[in-house]
């Protein structure tokens, strides 16, 4: 389960990095080097993700400019993934707060 979460986090990071550019249409793409730099993953490892993400339609590769761009489907994935992460954080905070209150009342 933890490995899947790590994998989804890496996917999310790649898509986020590939979409976090200025509003200028020319800058809505990102080079492989910038993705490697921003994700701290090596190229062989990233190639596995790039292949899967392009096959799933979450990421596009432009052979002329040799750049990546997050697709609308990829942006939707980021939105849903962000919402799920937010919910998980909130549940964890509630759980920690409840545990803290229980331990305080035992003192």
KACOR-V377156 format. One record per residue. N is the residue number from 0. RES is the residue in three letters. PHI is phi in whole degrees, -180 to 180 (none if undefined). PSI is psi in radians with two decimals (NA if undefined). OMEGA is omega in degrees with one decimal (none if undefined). Layout:
BEGIN
[[N;RES;PHI;PSI;OMEGA] [N;RES;PHI;PSI;OMEGA]]
END
This chain:
BEGIN
[[0;UNK;none;-0.75;-179.4] [1;UNK;-65;-0.65;178.4] [2;UNK;-63;-0.68;178.6] [3;UNK;-65;-0.70;179.2] [4;UNK;-65;-0.71;177.7] [5;UNK;-64;-0.78;179.3] [6;UNK;-60;-0.80;179.2] [7;UNK;-65;-0.60;177.3] [8;UNK;-66;-0.70;177.7] [9;UNK;-66;-0.77;177.3] [10;UNK;-58;-0.82;179.8] [11;UNK;-60;-0.76;-180.0] [12;UNK;-63;-0.78;179.1] [13;UNK;-61;-0.81;-179.6] [14;UNK;-66;-0.68;179.5] [15;UNK;-65;-0.82;179.2] [16;UNK;-62;-0.65;-178.2] [17;UNK;-77;-0.16;179.9] [18;UNK;-116;-0.23;-177.5] [19;UNK;-85;1.32;176.6] [20;UNK;-132;3.00;-180.0] [21;UNK;-61;2.91;179.2] [22;UNK;-70;-0.26;177.8] [23;UNK;-63;2.21;-176.1] [24;UNK;-57;-0.58;-179.9] [25;UNK;-67;-0.44;-176.1] [26;UNK;-101;0.25;-179.7] [27;UNK;-85;0.15;177.7] [28;UNK;-121;2.87;-178.1] [29;UNK;-144;2.52;-179.2] [30;UNK;-80;2.81;179.3] [31;UNK;-61;-0.65;-179.7] [32;UNK;-62;-0.75;179.9] [33;UNK;-67;-0.63;177.3] [34;UNK;-66;-0.78;178.6] [35;UNK;-60;-0.77;-179.4] [36;UNK;-63;-0.78;-176.0] [37;UNK;-76;-0.46;-179.6] [38;UNK;-98;-0.24;-177.8] [39;UNK;61;0.56;175.9] [40;UNK;-112;2.60;178.7] [41;UNK;-80;2.88;-174.6] [42;UNK;-63;-0.76;178.2] [43;UNK;-58;-0.70;179.6] [44;UNK;-68;-0.74;179.9] [45;UNK;-67;-0.59;179.5] [46;UNK;-58;-0.66;177.2] [47;UNK;-60;-0.81;179.6] [48;UNK;-67;-0.78;-179.4] [49;UNK;-58;-0.77;179.5] [50;UNK;-60;-0.86;-178.3] [51;UNK;-64;-0.75;-177.3] [52;UNK;-68;-0.63;177.8] [53;UNK;-73;-0.67;177.4] [54;UNK;-63;-0.63;179.9] [55;UNK;-81;-0.13;178.9] [56;UNK;80;0.35;179.4] [57;UNK;-92;-0.36;-176.3] [58;UNK;-139;2.49;177.1] [59;UNK;-117;2.55;175.2] [60;UNK;-120;2.19;178.4] [61;UNK;-97;1.94;-176.5] [62;UNK;-68;-0.49;-179.6] [63;UNK;-70;-0.80;-179.2] [64;UNK;-94;-0.16;-177.7] [65;UNK;55;0.87;-179.4] [66;UNK;-132;2.78;177.5] [67;UNK;-107;2.69;176.8] [68;UNK;-146;2.36;175.6] [69;UNK;-74;2.29;-179.4] [70;UNK;-81;3.03;175.3] [71;UNK;-59;-0.70;178.3] [72;UNK;-63;-0.69;177.3] [73;UNK;-65;-0.68;177.7] [74;UNK;-65;-0.65;177.1] [75;UNK;-65;-0.71;175.9] [76;UNK;-58;-0.81;179.8] [77;UNK;-60;-0.70;179.7] [78;UNK;-63;-0.86;-179.3] [79;UNK;-66;-0.76;179.4] [80;UNK;-61;-0.72;178.0] [81;UNK;-63;-0.73;178.3] [82;UNK;-63;-0.75;178.9] [83;UNK;-65;-0.72;177.9] [84;UNK;-63;-0.71;178.9] [85;UNK;-62;-0.79;177.9] [86;UNK;-60;-0.77;-179.7] [87;UNK;-62;-0.75;178.4] [88;UNK;-62;-0.75;180.0] [89;UNK;-64;-0.74;178.5] [90;UNK;-64;-0.70;179.4] [91;UNK;-65;-0.71;178.0] [92;UNK;-64;-0.74;178.5] [93;UNK;-63;-0.73;179.3] [94;UNK;-63;-0.78;179.0] [95;UNK;-65;-0.69;179.1] [96;UNK;-64;-0.75;179.3] [97;UNK;-63;-0.79;178.5] [98;UNK;-62;-0.69;-180.0] [99;UNK;-66;-0.75;178.2] [100;UNK;-64;-0.69;178.1] [101;UNK;-66;-0.73;-179.6] [102;UNK;-71;-0.55;178.1] [103;UNK;-70;-0.66;-178.6] [104;UNK;-75;-0.30;178.1] [105;UNK;-82;-0.21;-177.3] [106;UNK;-83;NA;none]]
END
